[in-house]
C-alpha cells in the first residue's frame, strides 16, 4: 500500500489519532484502575476512543473494562471506538469483544491472539470420605462455569464477523494469531489504519 493510500484510510478516521483512553501492559487491577481514571476524564460529548496494547492478563479484568464500555454506550448512547495497537492478545481480545465489529480498528502490523482460558489448579483430597465428592464437584463446577464464560466471550468476539464460533473454538486451543489485515478481511474489525 502506498503512503497516499494509507493517508486516505487514516483520514476517514481522524478521531483514532488521539484516543481518550490509552492502555498498555498487562490486563490486571492496575490497568483497570488506569482505565477508570482515564474514562472519568473523557469529554462529556462525542465518541469515546479507547486504545490498547497488551500481551494479555486477567480475563475478568478485560470483561470488567468491557462492561464499563457497554454501560457507557447503553446509558449515554455515546459511540465507543476500539483501537488495537501492536498486540491485542488474550484478555485484550476479551476487552475488544465489548465493541461491535464495526467500531473496532487495528493499526498496521498489529496481531490479535485468541486462545482458551487457562487454569492451573491442584485438587487436594483430605478428610472424611463423605466430604470428598463435594470437593470434586466444586472443582468440576468451576471448570464448567469457566467454559461457559469462555464460550460467551468467543461468541462476542465473532458476533457480526465472518468468523464462525466453531472455527474460533477449534483454533483457540493452539493460540490463534491473526494479522490485522486478516482480521479486517474476516470482519473481526472494521479497518486497519
Contact map, one row per residue, 1 for C-alpha under 8 A:
1110110000000000000000000000000000000000000000000000000000000000000000000000000000000000000000000000000000000000000000000000000000000000000000000000000000000000000000000000000000000000000000000
1111110000000000000000000000000000000000000000000000000000000000000000000000000000000000000000000000000000000000000000000000000000000000000000000000000000000000000000000000000000000000000000000
1111111000000000000000000000000000000000000000000000000000000000000000000000000000000000000000000000000000000000000000000000000000000000000000000000000000000000000000000000000000000000000000000
0111111100000000000000000000000000000000000000000000000000000000000000000000000000000000000000000000000000000000000000000000000000000000000000000000000000000000000000000000000000000000000000000
1111111110000000000000000000000000000000000000000000000000000000000000000000000000000000000000000000000000000000000000000000000000000000000000000000000000000000000000000000000000000000000000000
1111111111000000000000000000000000000000000000000000000000000000000000000000000000000000000000000000000000000000000000000000000000000000000000000000000000000000000000000000000000000000000000001
0011111111100000000000000000000000000000000000000000000000000000000000000000000000000000000000000000000000000000000000000000000000000000000000000000000000000000000000000000000000000000000000000
0001111111110000000000000000000000000000000000000000000000000000000000000000000000000000000000000000000000000000000000000000000000000000000000000000000000000000000000000000000000000000000000000
0000111111111000000000000000000000000000000000000000000000000000000000000000000000000000000000000000000000000000000000000000000000000000000000000000000000000000000000000000000000000000000000001
0000011111111100000000000000000000000000000000000000000000000000000000000000000000000000000000000000000000000000000000000000000000000000000000000000000000000000000000000000000000000000000000001
0000001111111100000000000000000000000000000000000000000000000000000000000000000000000000000000000000000000000000000000000000000000000000000000000000000000000000000000000000000000000000000000000
0000000111111100000000000000000000000000000000000000000000000000000000000000000000000000000000000000000000000000000000000000000000000000000000000000000000000000000000000000000000000000000000000
0000000011111111100000000000000000000000000000000000000000000000000000000000000000000000000000000000000000000000000000000000000000000000000000000000000000000000000000000000000000000000000000000
0000000001111111100000000000000000000000000000000000000000000000000000000000000000000000000000000000000000000000000000000000000000000000000000000000000000000000000000000000000000000000000000000
0000000000001111111000000000000000000000000000001000000000000000000000000000000000000000000000000000000000000000000000000000000000000000000000000000000000000000000000000000000000000000000000000
0000000000001111111000000000000000000000000000001000000000000000000000000000000000100000000000000000000000000000000000000000000000000000000000000000000000000000000000000000000000000000000000000
0000000000001111111000000000000000000000000000000000000000000000000000000000000000000000000000000000000000000000000000000000000000000000000000000000000000000000000000000000000000000000000000000
0000000000000011111100000000000000000000000000001000000000000000000000000000000000000000000000000000000000000000000000000000000000000000000000000000000000000000000000000000000000000000000000000
0000000000000011111111000000000000000000000000011110000000000000000000000000000000000000000000000000000000000000000000000000000000000000000000000000000000000000000000000000000000000000000000000
0000000000000000011111000000000000000110010000011100000000000000000000000000000000000000000000000000000000000000000000000000000000000000000000000000000000000000000000000000000000000000000000000
0000000000000000001111100000000000100110010000001110000000000000000000000000000000000000000000000000000000000000000000000000000000000000000000000000000000000000000000000000000000000000000000000
0000000000000000001111110000000000100100000000000111000000000000000000000000000000000000000000000000000000000000000000000000000000000000000000000000000000000000000000000000000000000000000000000
0000000000000000000011111000001001100000000000000111100000000000000000000000000000000000000000000000000000000000000000000000000000000000000000000000000000000000000000000000000000000000000000000
0000000000000000000001111100001000000000000000000001110000000000000000000000000000000000000000000000000000000000000000000000000000000000000000000000000000000000000000000000000000000000000000000
0000000000000000000000111110001000000000000000000000111100000000000000000000000000000000000000000000000000000000000000000000000000000000000000000000000000000000000000000000000000000000000000000
0000000000000000000000011111001000000000000000000000011110000000000000000000000000000000000000000000000000000000000000000000000000000000000000000000000000000000000000000000000000000000000000000
0000000000000000000000001111111100000000000000000000010111101100000000000000000000000000001100000000000000000000000000000000000000000000000000000000000000000000000000000000000000000000000000000
0000000000000000000000000111111100000000000000000000000011001100000000000000000000000000000000000000000000000000000000000000000000000000000000000000000000000000000000000000000000000000000000000
0000000000000000000000000011111110000000000000000000000000001000000000000000000000000000000000000000000000000000000000000000000000000000000000000000000000000000000000000000000000000000000000000
0000000000000000000000000011111111000000000000000000000000000000000000000000000000000000000000000000000000000000000000000000000000000000000000000000000000000000000000000000000000000000000000000
0000000000000000000000111111111111100000000000000000000000000000000000000000000000000000000000000000000000000000000000000000000000000000000000000000000000000000000000000000000000000000000000000
0000000000000000000000000011111111110000000000000000000000001001100000000000000000000000000000000000000000000000000000000000000000000000000000000000000000000000000000000000000000000000000000000
0000000000000000000000000000111111111000000000000000000000000000000000000000000000000000000000000000000000000000000000000000000000000000000000000000000000000000000000000000000000000000000000000
0000000000000000000000100000011111111100000000000000000000000000000000000000000000000000000000000000000000000000000000000000000000000000000000000000000000000000000000000000000000000000000000000
0000000000000000000011100000001111111110000000000000000000000000100000000000000000000000000000000000000000000000000000000000000000000000000000000000000000000000000000000000000000000000000000000
0000000000000000000000000000000111111111000000000000000000000000000000000000000000000000000000000000000000000000000000000000000000000000000000000000000000000000000000000000000000000000000000000
0000000000000000000000000000000011111111100000000000000000000000000000000000000000000000000000000000000000000000000000000000000000000000000000000000000000000000000000000000000000000000000000000
0000000000000000000111000000000001111111110000000000000000000000000000000000000000000000000000000000000000000000000000000000000000000000000000000000000000000000000000000000000000000000000000000
0000000000000000000110000000000000111111110000000000000000000000000000000000000000000000000000000000000000000000000000000000000000000000000000000000000000000000000000000000000000000000000000000
0000000000000000000000000000000000011111110000000000000000000000000000000000000000000000000000000000000000000000000000000000000000000000000000000000000000000000000000000000000000000000000000000
0000000000000000000000000000000000001111111000000000000000000000000000000000000000000000000000000000000000000000000000000000000000000000000000000000000000000000000000000000000000000000000000000
0000000000000000000110000000000000000111111100010000000000000000000000000000000000000000000000000000000000000000000000000000000000000000000000000000000000000000000000000000000000000000000000000
0000000000000000000000000000000000000000111111000000000000000000000000000000000000000000000000000000000000000000000000000000000000000000000000000000000000000000000000000000000000000000000000000
0000000000000000000000000000000000000000011111000000000000000000000000000000000000000000000000000000000000000000000000000000000000000000000000000000000000000000000000000000000000000000000000000
0000000000000000000000000000000000000000001111100000000000000000000000000000010000000000000000000000000000000000000000000000000000000000000000000000000000000000000000000000000000000000000000000
0000000000000000000000000000000000000000001111110000000000000000000000000000011000000000000000000000000000000000000000000000000000000000000000000000000000000000000000000000000000000000000000000
0000000000000000000000000000000000000000000011111000000000000000000000000000011110000000000000000000000000000000000000000000000000000000000000000000000000000000000000000000000000000000000000000
0000000000000000001100000000000000000000010001111100000000000000000000000000011110000000000000000000000000000000000000000000000000000000000000000000000000000000000000000000000000000000000000000
0000000000000011011110000000000000000000000000111110000000000000000000000000000111100000000000000000000000000000000000000000000000000000000000000000000000000000000000000000000000000000000000000
0000000000000000001111100000000000000000000000011111000000000000000000000000000111100000000000000000000000000000000000000000000000000000000000000000000000000000000000000000000000000000000000000
0000000000000000001011100000000000000000000000001111100000000000000000000000000001111000000000000000000000000000000000000000000000000000000000000000000000000000000000000000000000000000000000000
0000000000000000000001110000000000000000000000000111110000000000000000000000000000111001000100000000000000000000000000000000000000000000000000000000000000000000000000000000000000000000000000000
0000000000000000000000111000000000000000000000000011111000000000000000000000000000011111000100000000000000000000000000000000000000000000000000000000000000000000000000000000000000000000000000000
0000000000000000000000011110000000000000000000000001111100000000000000000000000000000011100100000000000000000000000000000000000000000000000000000000000000000000000000000000000000000000000000000
0000000000000000000000001100000000000000000000000000111110000000000000000000000000000011110100000000000000000000000000000000000000000000000000000000000000000000000000000000000000000000000000000
0000000000000000000000001110000000000000000000000000011111100000000000000000000000000001111100000000000000000000000000000000000000000000000000000000000000000000000000000000000000000000000000000
0000000000000000000000000111000000000000000000000000001111100000000000000000000000000000011100000000000000000000000000000000000000000000000000000000000000000000000000000000000000000000000000000
0000000000000000000000000011000000000000000000000000000111111100000000000000000000000000001000000000000000000000000000000000000000000000000000000000000000000000000000000000000000000000000000000
0000000000000000000000000010000000000000000000000000000111111110000000000000000000000000011001000000000000000000000010000000000000000000000000000000000000000000000000000000000000000000000000000
0000000000000000000000000000000000000000000000000000000001111111000000000000000000000000001000000000000000000000000000000000000000000000000000000000000000000000000000000000000000000000000000000
0000000000000000000000000011100100000000000000000000000001111111100000000000000000000000001000000000000000000000000000000000000000000000000000000000000000000000000000000000000000000000000000000
0000000000000000000000000011000000000000000000000000000001111111110000000000000000000000001101100000000000000000000000000000000000000000000000000000000000000000000000000000000000000000000000000
0000000000000000000000000000000000000000000000000000000000111111111000000000000000000000001001100100000000000000000000000000000000000000000000000000000000000000000000000000000000000000000000000
0000000000000000000000000000000100000000000000000000000000011111111100000000000000000000000000000000000000000000000000000000000000000000000000000000000000000000000000000000000000000000000000000
0000000000000000000000000000000100100000000000000000000000001111111110000000000000000000000000100000000000000000000000000000000000000000000000000000000000000000000000000000000000000000000000000
0000000000000000000000000000000000000000000000000000000000000111111111000000000000000000000001111110000000000000000000000000000000000000000000000000000000000000000000000000000000000000000000000
0000000000000000000000000000000000000000000000000000000000000011111111100000000000000000000000000100000000000000000000000000000000000000000000000000000000000000000000000000000000000000000000000
0000000000000000000000000000000000000000000000000000000000000001111111110000000000000000000000000000000000000000000000000000000000000000000000000000000000000000000000000000000000000000000000000
0000000000000000000000000000000000000000000000000000000000000000111111111000000100000000000000000110000000000000000000000000000000000000000000000000000000000000000000000000000000000000000000000
0000000000000000000000000000000000000000000000000000000000000000011111111100000000000000000000000110000000000000000000000000000000000000000000000000000000000000000000000000000000000000000000000
0000000000000000000000000000000000000000000000000000000000000000001111111110000000000000000000000000000000000000000000000000000000000000000000000000000000000000000000000000000000000000000000000
0000000000000000000000000000000000000000000000000000000000000000000111111111110000000000000000000000000000000000000000000000000000000000000000000000000000000000000000000000000000000000000000000
0000000000000000000000000000000000000000000000000000000000000000000011111111111100000000000000000000000000000000000000000000000000000000000000000000000000000000000000000000000000000000000000000
0000000000000000000000000000000000000000000000000000000000000000000001111111110000000000000000000000000000000000000000000000000000000000000000000000000000000000000000000000000000000000000000000
0000000000000000000000000000000000000000000000000000000000000000000000111111100000000000000000000000000000000000000000000000000000000000000000000000000000000000000000000000000000000000000000000
0000000000000000000000000000000000000000000000000000000000000000000000011111110000000000000000000000000000000000000000000000000000000000000000000000000000000000000000000000000000000000000000000
0000000000000000000000000000000000000000000000000000000000000000000000011111111000000000000000000000000000000000000000000000000000000000000000000000000000000000000000000000000000000000000000000
0000000000000000000000000000000000000000000011110000000000000000000000011101111100000000000000000000000000000000000000000000000000000000000000000000000000000000000000000000000000000000000000000
0000000000000000000000000000000000000000000001110000000000000000000000001000111110000000000000000000000000000000000000000000000000000000000000000000000000000000000000000000000000000000000000000
0000000000000000000000000000000000000000000000111100000000000000000010001000011111000000000000000010001000000000000000000000000000000000000000000000000000000000000000000000000000000000000000000
0000000000000000000000000000000000000000000000111100000000000000000000000000001111100000000000000010001110000000000000000000000000000000000000000000000000000000000000000000000000000000000000000
0000000000000000000000000000000000000000000000001110000000000000000000000000000111110000000000010010001110000000000000000000000000000000000000000000000000000000000000000000000000000000000000000
0000000000000001000000000000000000000000000000001111000000000000000000000000000011111000000000000000000111100000000000000000000000000000000000000000000000000000000000000000000000000000000000000
0000000000000000000000000000000000000000000000000011100000000000000000000000000001111111000000000000000111100100000000000000000000000000000000000000000000000000000000000000000000000000000000000
0000000000000000000000000000000000000000000000000011100000000000000000000000000000111111000000000000000001100100000000000000000000000000000000000000000000000000000000000000000000000000000000000
0000000000000000000000000000000000000000000000000000100000000000000000000000000000011111000000000000000000111110000000000000000000000000000000000000000000000000000000000000000000000000000000000
0000000000000000000000000000000000000000000000000000111000000000000000000000000000011111100000000000000000000111100000000000000000000000000000000000000000000000000000000000000000000000000000000
0000000000000000000000000000000000000000000000000001111100000000000000000000000000011111110110000000000000000111100000000000000000000000000000000000000000000000000000000000000000000000000000000
0000000000000000000000000000000000000000000000000000011100000000000000000000000000000011111110000000000000000011110000000000000000000000000000000000000000000000000000000000000000000000000000000
0000000000000000000000000000000000000000000000000000001110100000000000000000000000000001111111000000000000000000111000000000000000000000000000000000000000000000000000000000000000000000000000000
0000000000000000000000000010000000000000000000000000000111111110000000000000000000000000111111100000000000000000000000000000000000000000000000000000000000000000000000000000000000000000000000000
0000000000000000000000000010000000000000000000000001111110000100000000000000000000000001111111110000000000000000000000000000000000000000000000000000000000000000000000000000000000000000000000000
0000000000000000000000000000000000000000000000000000000000000000000000000000000000000001111111111000000000000001110000000000000000000000000000000000000000001000000000000000000000000000000000000
0000000000000000000000000000000000000000000000000000000000100110010000000000000000000000011111111100000000000000000000000000000000000000000000000000000010001000000000000000000000000000000000000
0000000000000000000000000000000000000000000000000000000000000110110000000000000000000000001111111110000000000000000000000000000000000000000000000000000000000000000000000000000000000000000000000
0000000000000000000000000000000000000000000000000000000000000000010000000000000001000000000111111110000100000000000000000000000000000000000000000000000000001000000000000000000000000000000000000
0000000000000000000000000000000000000000000000000000000000000000010000000000000000000000000011111111000000000000000000000000000000000000000000000000000010011100000000000000000000000000000000000
0000000000000000000000000000000000000000000000000000000000000010011011000000000000000000000001111111000000000000000000000000000000000000000000000000000000011000000000000000000000000000000000000
0000000000000000000000000000000000000000000000000000000000000000010011000000000111000000000000111111101100000000000000000000000000000000000000000000000000000000000000000000000000000000000000000
0000000000000000000000000000000000000000000000000000000000000000000000000000000000000000000000001111111100000000000000000000000000000000000000000000000000000011000000000000000000000000000000000
0000000000000000000000000000000000000000000000000000000000000000000000000000000000000000000000000011111100000000000000000000000000000000000000000000000000000011100000000000000000000000001111000
0000000000000000000000000000000000000000000000000000000000000000000000000000000000000000000000000001111100000000000000000000000000000000000000000000000000000000000000000000000000000000000011000
0000000000000000000000000000000000000000000000000000000000000000000000000000000111000000000000000011111110000000000000000000000000000000000000000000000000000000000000000000000000000000000011000
0000000000000000000000000000000000000000000000000000000000000000000000000000000011110000000000010011111111000000000000000000000000000000000000000000000000000000000000000000000000000000000111100
0000000000000000000000000000000000000000000000000000000000000000000000000000000011110000000000000000001111100000000000000000000000000000000000000000000000000000000000000000000000000000000011111
0000000000000000000000000000000000000000000000000000000000000000000000000000000000111000000000000000000111110100000000000000000000000000000000000000000000000000000000000000000000010000000010111
0000000000000000000000000000000000000000000000000000000000000000000000000000000000111100000000000000000011111100000000000000000000000000000000000000000000000000000000000000000000010000000000011
0000000000000000000000000000000000000000000000000000000000000000000000000000000000000100000000000000000001111100000000000000000000000000000000000000000000000000000000000000000000011000000000011
0000000000000000000000000000000000000000000000000000000000000000000000000000000000000100000000000000000000111110000000000000000000000000000000000000000000000000000000000000000000110000000000000
0000000000000000000000000000000000000000000000000000000000000000000000000000000000011111000000000000000001111111000000000000000000000000000000000000000000000000000000000000000000110000000000000
0000000000000000000000000000000000000000000000000000000000000000000000000000000000000111100000000000000000001111100000000000000000000000000000000000000000000000000000000000000011110000000000000
0000000000000000000000000000000000000000000000000000000000000000000000000000000000000011100010000000000000000111110000000000000000000000000000000000000000000000000000000000000111110010000000000
0000000000000000000000000000000000000000000000000000000000000000000000000000000000000011110010000000000000000011111000000000000000000000000000000000000000000000000000000000001111000000000000000
0000000000000000000000000000000000000000000000000000000000000000000000000000000000000000110010000000000000000001111100000000000000000000000000000000000000000000000000010001001110000000000000000
0000000000000000000000000000000000000000000000000000000000000000000000000000000000000000010000000000000000000000111110000000000000000000000000000000000000000000000000000011111100000000000000000
0000000000000000000000000000000000000000000000000000000000000000000000000000000000000000000000000000000000000000011111000000000000000000000000000000010000000000000000000001101000000000000000000
0000000000000000000000000000000000000000000000000000000000100000000000000000000000000000000000000000000000000000001111100000000000000000000000000100010000000000000000000000000000000000000000000
0000000000000000000000000000000000000000000000000000000000000000000000000000000000000000000000000000000000000000000111110000000000000000000000000000000000000000000000000000000000000000000000000
0000000000000000000000000000000000000000000000000000000000000000000000000000000000000000000000000000000000000000000011111000000000000000000000000000000000000000000000000000000000000000000000000
0000000000000000000000000000000000000000000000000000000000000000000000000000000000000000000000000000000000000000000001111100000000000000000000000000000000000000000000000000000000000000000000000
0000000000000000000000000000000000000000000000000000000000000000000000000000000000000000000000000000000000000000000000111110000000000000000000000000000000000000000000000000000000000000000000000
0000000000000000000000000000000000000000000000000000000000000000000000000000000000000000000000000000000000000000000000011111000000000000000000000000000000000000000000000000000000000000000000000
0000000000000000000000000000000000000000000000000000000000000000000000000000000000000000000000000000000000000000000000001111100000000011001000000000000000000000000000000000000000000000000000000
0000000000000000000000000000000000000000000000000000000000000000000000000000000000000000000000000000000000000000000000000111110000000000000000000000000000000000000000000000000000000000000000000
0000000000000000000000000000000000000000000000000000000000000000000000000000000000000000000000000000000000000000000000000011111000010010000000000000000000000000000000000000000000000000000000000
0000000000000000000000000000000000000000000000000000000000000000000000000000000000000000000000000000000000000000000000000001111100010000000000000000000000000000000000000000000000000000000000000
0000000000000000000000000000000000000000000000000000000000000000000000000000000000000000000000000000000000000000000000000000111110110000000000000000000000000000000000000000000000000000000000000
0000000000000000000000000000000000000000000000000000000000000000000000000000000000000000000000000000000000000000000000000000011111110000000000000000000000000000000000000000000000000000000000000
0000000000000000000000000000000000000000000000000000000000000000000000000000000000000000000000000000000000000000000000000000001111111000000000000000000000000000000000000000000000000000000000000
0000000000000000000000000000000000000000000000000000000000000000000000000000000000000000000000000000000000000000000000000000000111111000000000000000000000000000000000000000000000000000000000000
0000000000000000000000000000000000000000000000000000000000000000000000000000000000000000000000000000000000000000000000000000001111111110000000000000000000000000000000000000000000000000000000000
0000000000000000000000000000000000000000000000000000000000000000000000000000000000000000000000000000000000000000000000000000111111111111000000000000000000000000000000000000000000000000000000000
0000000000000000000000000000000000000000000000000000000000000000000000000000000000000000000000000000000000000000000000000000000011111111100000000000000000000000000000000000000000000000000000000
0000000000000000000000000000000000000000000000000000000000000000000000000000000000000000000000000000000000000000000000000000000000111111110000000000000000000000000000000000000000000000000000000
0000000000000000000000000000000000000000000000000000000000000000000000000000000000000000000000000000000000000000000000000010100000111111111000000000000000000000000000000000000000000000000000000
0000000000000000000000000000000000000000000000000000000000000000000000000000000000000000000000000000000000000000000000000010000000011111111100000000000000000000000000000000000000000000000000000
0000000000000000000000000000000000000000000000000000000000000000000000000000000000000000000000000000000000000000000000000000000000001111111110000000000000000000000000000000000000000000000000000
0000000000000000000000000000000000000000000000000000000000000000000000000000000000000000000000000000000000000000000000000000000000000111111111000000000000000000000000000000000000000000000000000
0000000000000000000000000000000000000000000000000000000000000000000000000000000000000000000000000000000000000000000000000010000000000011111111100000000000000000000000000000000000000000000000000
0000000000000000000000000000000000000000000000000000000000000000000000000000000000000000000000000000000000000000000000000000000000000001111111110000000000000000000000000000000000000000000000000
0000000000000000000000000000000000000000000000000000000000000000000000000000000000000000000000000000000000000000000000000000000000000000111111111000000000000000000000000000000000000000000000000
0000000000000000000000000000000000000000000000000000000000000000000000000000000000000000000000000000000000000000000000000000000000000000011111111100000000000000000000000000000000000000000000000
0000000000000000000000000000000000000000000000000000000000000000000000000000000000000000000000000000000000000000000000000000000000000000001111111110000000000000000000000000000000000000000000000
0000000000000000000000000000000000000000000000000000000000000000000000000000000000000000000000000000000000000000000000000000000000000000000111111111000000000000000000000000000000000000000000000
0000000000000000000000000000000000000000000000000000000000000000000000000000000000000000000000000000000000000000000000000000000000000000000011111111100000000000000000000000000000000000000000000
0000000000000000000000000000000000000000000000000000000000000000000000000000000000000000000000000000000000000000000010000000000000000000000001111111110000000000000000000000000000000000000000000
0000000000000000000000000000000000000000000000000000000000000000000000000000000000000000000000000000000000000000000000000000000000000000000000111111111000000000000000000000000000000000000000000
0000000000000000000000000000000000000000000000000000000000000000000000000000000000000000000000000000000000000000000000000000000000000000000000011111111100000000000000000000000000000000000000000
0000000000000000000000000000000000000000000000000000000000000000000000000000000000000000000000000000000000000000000000000000000000000000000000001111111110000000000000000000000000000000000000000
0000000000000000000000000000000000000000000000000000000000000000000000000000000000000000000000000000000000000000000110000000000000000000000000000111111111000000000000000000000000000000000000000
0000000000000000000000000000000000000000000000000000000000000000000000000000000000000000000000000000000000000000000000000000000000000000000000000011111111100000000000000000000000000000000000000
0000000000000000000000000000000000000000000000000000000000000000000000000000000000000000000000000000000000000000000000000000000000000000000000000001111111110000000000000000000000000000000000000
0000000000000000000000000000000000000000000000000000000000000000000000000000000000000000000001001000000000000000000000000000000000000000000000000000111111111000000000000000000000000000000000000
0000000000000000000000000000000000000000000000000000000000000000000000000000000000000000000000000000000000000000000000000000000000000000000000000000011111111100000010011000000000000000000000000
0000000000000000000000000000000000000000000000000000000000000000000000000000000000000000000000000000000000000000000000000000000000000000000000000000001111111110000010000000000000000000000000000
0000000000000000000000000000000000000000000000000000000000000000000000000000000000000000000000001100000000000000000000000000000000000000000000000000000111111110000000000000000000000000000000000
0000000000000000000000000000000000000000000000000000000000000000000000000000000000000000000011011100000000000000000000000000000000000000000000000000000011111110000000000000000000000000000100000
0000000000000000000000000000000000000000000000000000000000000000000000000000000000000000000000001000000000000000000000000000000000000000000000000000000001111111111110000000000000000000000100000
0000000000000000000000000000000000000000000000000000000000000000000000000000000000000000000000000001100000000000000000000000000000000000000000000000000000111111100000000000000000000000000000000
0000000000000000000000000000000000000000000000000000000000000000000000000000000000000000000000000001100000000000000000000000000000000000000000000000000000000111110000000000000000000000001100000
0000000000000000000000000000000000000000000000000000000000000000000000000000000000000000000000000000100000000000000000000000000000000000000000000000000000000111111100000000000000000000011110000
0000000000000000000000000000000000000000000000000000000000000000000000000000000000000000000000000000000000000000000000000000000000000000000000000000000000000101111100000000000000000000011100000
0000000000000000000000000000000000000000000000000000000000000000000000000000000000000000000000000000000000000000000000000000000000000000000000000000000000000100111110110000000000000000011100000
0000000000000000000000000000000000000000000000000000000000000000000000000000000000000000000000000000000000000000000000000000000000000000000000000000000000000100111111110000000000000000000000000
0000000000000000000000000000000000000000000000000000000000000000000000000000000000000000000000000000000000000000000000000000000000000000000000000000000001100100001111111000000000000000000000000
0000000000000000000000000000000000000000000000000000000000000000000000000000000000000000000000000000000000000000000000000000000000000000000000000000000000000000000111111100000000000000000000000
0000000000000000000000000000000000000000000000000000000000000000000000000000000000000000000000000000000000000000000000000000000000000000000000000000000000000000001111111110000000000000000000000
0000000000000000000000000000000000000000000000000000000000000000000000000000000000000000000000000000000000000000010000000000000000000000000000000000000001000000001111111111000100000000000000000
0000000000000000000000000000000000000000000000000000000000000000000000000000000000000000000000000000000000000000000000000000000000000000000000000000000001000000000011111111100000000000000000000
0000000000000000000000000000000000000000000000000000000000000000000000000000000000000000000000000000000000000000000000000000000000000000000000000000000000000000000001111111100000000000000000000
0000000000000000000000000000000000000000000000000000000000000000000000000000000000000000000000000000000000000000001000000000000000000000000000000000000000000000000000111111111100000000000000000
0000000000000000000000000000000000000000000000000000000000000000000000000000000000000000000000000000000000000000011100000000000000000000000000000000000000000000000000011111111100000000000000000
0000000000000000000000000000000000000000000000000000000000000000000000000000000000000000000000000000000000000000001100000000000000000000000000000000000000000000000000001111111100000000000000000
0000000000000000000000000000000000000000000000000000000000000000000000000000000000000000000000000000000000000000001000000000000000000000000000000000000000000000000000000011111100000000000000000
0000000000000000000000000000000000000000000000000000000000000000000000000000000000000000000000000000000000000000111100000000000000000000000000000000000000000000000000000011111110000000000000000
0000000000000000000000000000000000000000000000000000000000000000000000000000000000000000000000000000000000000001111000000000000000000000000000000000000000000000000000010011111111000000000000000
0000000000000000000000000000000000000000000000000000000000000000000000000000000000000000000000000000000000000011110000000000000000000000000000000000000000000000000000000000001111100000000000000
0000000000000000000000000000000000000000000000000000000000000000000000000000000000000000000000000000000000000011100000000000000000000000000000000000000000000000000000000000000111110110000000000
0000000000000000000000000000000000000000000000000000000000000000000000000000000000000000000000000000000000001111000000000000000000000000000000000000000000000000000000000000000011111110000000000
0000000000000000000000000000000000000000000000000000000000000000000000000000000000000000000000000000000001111111000000000000000000000000000000000000000000000000000000000000000001111111000000010
0000000000000000000000000000000000000000000000000000000000000000000000000000000000000000000000000000000000010000000000000000000000000000000000000000000000000000000000000000000000111111100000010
0000000000000000000000000000000000000000000000000000000000000000000000000000000000000000000000000000000000000000000000000000000000000000000000000000000000000000000000000000000001111111110000000
0000000000000000000000000000000000000000000000000000000000000000000000000000000000000000000000000000000000000001000000000000000000000000000000000000000000000000000000000000000001111111111110000
0000000000000000000000000000000000000000000000000000000000000000000000000000000000000000000000000000000000000000000000000000000000000000000000000000000000000000000000000000000000011111111111110
0000000000000000000000000000000000000000000000000000000000000000000000000000000000000000000000000000000000000000000000000000000000000000000000000000000000000000000000000000000000001111111100000
0000000000000000000000000000000000000000000000000000000000000000000000000000000000000000000000000000000000000000000000000000000000000000000000000000000000000000111000000000000000000111111110000
0000000000000000000000000000000000000000000000000000000000000000000000000000000000000000000000000000100000000000000000000000000000000000000000000000000000000001111000000000000000000011111111000
0000000000000000000000000000000000000000000000000000000000000000000000000000000000000000000000000000100100000000000000000000000000000000000000000000000000001101111000000000000000000011111111000
0000000000000000000000000000000000000000000000000000000000000000000000000000000000000000000000000000111111000000000000000000000000000000000000000000000000000000100000000000000000000011011111110
0000000000000000000000000000000000000000000000000000000000000000000000000000000000000000000000000000111110000000000000000000000000000000000000000000000000000000000000000000000000000001001111110
0000000000000000000000000000000000000000000000000000000000000000000000000000000000000000000000000000000111000000000000000000000000000000000000000000000000000000000000000000000000000001000011111
0000000000000000000000000000000000000000000000000000000000000000000000000000000000000000000000000000000011110000000000000000000000000000000000000000000000000000000000000000000000011001000011111
0000010011000000000000000000000000000000000000000000000000000000000000000000000000000000000000000000000011110000000000000000000000000000000000000000000000000000000000000000000000000000000000111
